[in-house]
Amino acid sequence: MDEAALQQALTNTQNLGEMPDADAVGTVGSPDCGDMVRLWIKYKEKDGRKVIDKASFQSFGCQTAIAVASIATELIRGKTKEEALTLSADELSKPLGPLPPMKIHCGQMVEGALRAALEAESKEQSAKAPETVQPMTAPDQTGTLADALNLAGKTQGKIKIVMTS
């Protein structure tokens, strides 16, 4: 992993925070270890195509997860849903260089949150048609990331958030 690229991504974190008017939201994580990523996506019409206009994220996790999420929100801008779905964890984390084995899950979490958001948006679209209404089985995408951790059954332990400037 390129430590300078990681430090740059953390020093200049992009698109951090909730997006109240998002078209789609995806959350992925492990309540056992406390790592979670939530990704918000907003679309726009451009040249007759529906493309990702902006994305934002929140993360409870290590610095690598934050850096990958920050980079990913920039990489998907201007892509269609189909184009964004083709991106792998390796491609989303590529600007950081190859991740060490113990950090590969960080890219996979960001990829999972992206896929969850894109798939949730599809389910919401199909649920609007009365003949295809189905109960949502995805985790609750409302509330904060901390709420999602609590809903996932994390009842013990602490989460430490360290902010540096």
Backbone torsions as a table, in degrees:
resi	resn	phi	psi	omega
1	MET	NA	139.7	179.5
2	ASP	-82.4	103.0	-176.5
3	GLU	-60.7	-34.9	178.7
4	ALA	-66.7	-40.3	177.9
5	ALA	-66.4	-39.8	177.2
6	LEU	-62.1	-47.5	-179.7
7	GLN	-62.4	-40.3	178.2
8	GLN	-63.3	-43.2	179.6
9	ALA	-64.0	-35.8	179.7
10	LEU	-77.2	-36.4	179.1
11	THR	-69.6	-33.9	-176.2
12	ASN	-119.9	51.2	-178.1
13	THR	-59.5	131.6	-178.7
14	GLN	-105.5	143.4	167.3
15	ASN	61.0	37.6	178.7
16	LEU	-86.0	128.1	174.8
17	GLY	127.9	167.6	-179.4
18	GLU	-71.0	157.0	175.3
19	MET	-127.7	97.0	-173.9
20	PRO	-60.8	-29.2	-176.7
21	ASP	-101.6	25.6	-177.7
22	ALA	-63.4	149.7	174.3
23	ASP	-85.5	-23.7	-177.5
24	ALA	-152.2	147.4	179.4
25	VAL	-137.7	136.6	176.0
26	GLY	-133.9	139.1	179.4
27	THR	-128.2	133.3	176.9
28	VAL	-138.5	143.6	176.4
29	GLY	173.2	-179.8	179.9
30	SER	-121.8	111.1	178.1
31	PRO	-65.3	-20.9	179.8
32	ASP	-67.3	-43.7	-178.8
33	CYS	-101.7	-12.2	176.8
34	GLY	91.3	-4.5	178.1
35	ASP	-76.7	127.7	176.9
36	MET	-147.6	149.1	174.1
37	VAL	-134.0	132.4	173.0
38	ARG	-119.6	133.5	-176.5
39	LEU	-124.9	130.7	176.5
40	TRP	-108.2	142.2	-179.9
41	ILE	-130.7	137.3	175.3
42	LYS	-125.2	131.9	-178.3
43	TYR	-102.4	164.9	170.1
44	LYS	-149.1	161.2	174.3
45	GLU	-87.1	131.7	177.5
46	LYS	-144.1	118.9	179.8
47	ASP	53.4	41.1	177.8
48	GLY	76.6	9.6	179.7
49	ARG	-122.3	146.3	174.9
50	LYS	-87.2	112.9	-178.0
51	VAL	-122.5	160.8	177.3
52	ILE	-73.7	119.4	-179.5
53	ASP	-84.8	-44.9	179.3
54	LYS	-156.5	159.8	178.1
55	ALA	-144.4	150.1	175.7
56	SER	-140.8	169.6	-175.6
57	PHE	-149.8	160.9	165.2
58	GLN	-130.6	150.1	-179.4
59	SER	-146.1	134.4	162.6
60	PHE	-107.1	108.0	-177.8
61	GLY	175.1	-170.7	-177.4
62	CYS	-77.5	173.7	-179.6
63	GLN	-61.1	-34.4	-179.8
64	THR	-64.5	-41.9	178.2
65	ALA	-62.4	-40.7	178.5
66	ILE	-64.5	-44.6	-179.5
67	ALA	-63.8	-44.7	-179.8
68	VAL	-63.8	-43.0	179.8
69	ALA	-62.6	-42.0	178.5
70	SER	-60.5	-47.9	179.9
71	ILE	-64.1	-42.9	-177.8
72	ALA	-61.6	-39.2	-179.8
73	THR	-63.3	-27.8	176.0
74	GLU	-81.6	-39.3	-178.2
75	LEU	-63.6	-33.7	-175.4
76	ILE	-84.8	-12.2	-179.5
77	ARG	-59.8	130.0	178.5
78	GLY	87.4	-5.3	179.5
79	LYS	-91.0	152.1	171.5
80	THR	-76.6	167.7	177.1
81	LYS	-57.6	-44.1	-178.7
82	GLU	-62.1	-42.5	178.5
83	GLU	-64.7	-41.8	-179.6
84	ALA	-66.0	-34.9	179.5
85	LEU	-66.1	-20.8	-179.7
86	THR	-80.7	-12.3	-176.6
87	LEU	-75.0	128.8	178.7
88	SER	-92.9	168.2	176.0
89	ALA	-57.8	-39.1	178.8
90	ASP	-62.5	-41.3	-179.9
91	GLU	-69.7	-36.9	179.8
92	LEU	-68.3	-29.8	-178.7
93	SER	-101.3	-0.3	-174.8
94	LYS	-52.0	-40.6	179.9
95	PRO	-60.5	-17.1	177.8
96	LEU	-88.8	-4.8	-174.7
97	GLY	83.7	176.4	-179.3
98	PRO	-60.6	129.2	179.0
99	LEU	-79.6	142.7	175.7
100	PRO	-65.8	155.6	-175.8
101	PRO	-50.4	-37.7	-177.3
102	MET	-77.5	-1.9	179.3
103	LYS	-116.2	-1.5	-179.5
104	ILE	-58.7	-35.2	-179.6
105	HIS	-61.0	-23.4	179.1
106	CYS	-64.4	-46.8	176.6
107	GLY	-65.2	-37.7	-179.9
108	GLN	-66.8	-35.8	176.9
109	MET	-64.9	-42.9	179.8
110	VAL	-65.4	-43.9	176.6
111	GLU	-59.4	-43.1	179.8
112	GLY	-62.8	-42.0	178.4
113	ALA	-65.1	-39.9	177.5
114	LEU	-62.5	-49.1	179.0
115	ARG	-61.5	-41.5	179.4
116	ALA	-61.6	-41.1	179.0
117	ALA	-66.1	-45.6	-178.5
118	LEU	-66.3	-38.7	179.2
119	GLU	-74.0	-34.6	177.5
120	ALA	-64.3	-39.2	178.8
121	GLU	-62.7	-39.6	178.5
122	SER	-64.8	-42.9	-180.0
123	LYS	-64.6	-39.7	179.1
124	GLU	-64.9	-39.9	178.9
125	GLN	-63.8	-45.0	-178.4
126	SER	-71.3	-27.7	179.8
127	ALA	-71.2	-18.0	179.4
128	LYS	-71.9	-24.2	177.4
129	ALA	-81.9	123.0	-173.8
130	PRO	-56.1	-34.1	-177.1
131	GLU	-76.3	-9.5	-178.2
132	THR	-119.0	16.3	-178.5
133	VAL	-64.4	126.4	179.2
134	GLN	-134.1	147.8	177.1
135	PRO	-65.3	142.0	177.5
136	MET	-75.9	129.7	178.6
137	THR	-105.5	-5.6	179.6
138	ALA	-72.2	157.5	177.2
139	PRO	-59.5	153.3	178.6
140	ASP	-57.3	126.1	-177.1
141	GLN	-101.3	8.5	176.8
142	THR	-97.6	168.7	-179.3
143	GLY	82.2	-171.5	-176.9
144	THR	-93.2	171.4	177.0
145	LEU	-64.7	-35.4	176.7
146	ALA	-63.7	-38.7	176.4
147	ASP	-60.6	-41.9	179.6
148	ALA	-61.8	-40.2	177.0
149	LEU	-61.2	-44.9	-179.8
150	ASN	-64.4	-42.2	179.0
151	LEU	-64.5	-28.8	-179.0
152	ALA	-77.5	-1.9	174.7
153	GLY	101.3	7.1	178.3
154	LYS	-76.4	102.7	-175.9
155	THR	-111.5	-9.5	-179.6
156	GLN	-129.0	163.7	177.0
157	GLY	94.0	175.6	-178.0
158	LYS	-131.4	153.7	174.2
159	ILE	-113.9	126.4	179.1
160	LYS	-107.2	124.7	178.2
161	ILE	-111.2	123.9	-179.9
162	VAL	-114.8	121.4	178.3
163	MET	-109.4	130.5	176.3
164	THR	-124.4	155.1	177.8
165	SER	-129.6	NA	NA
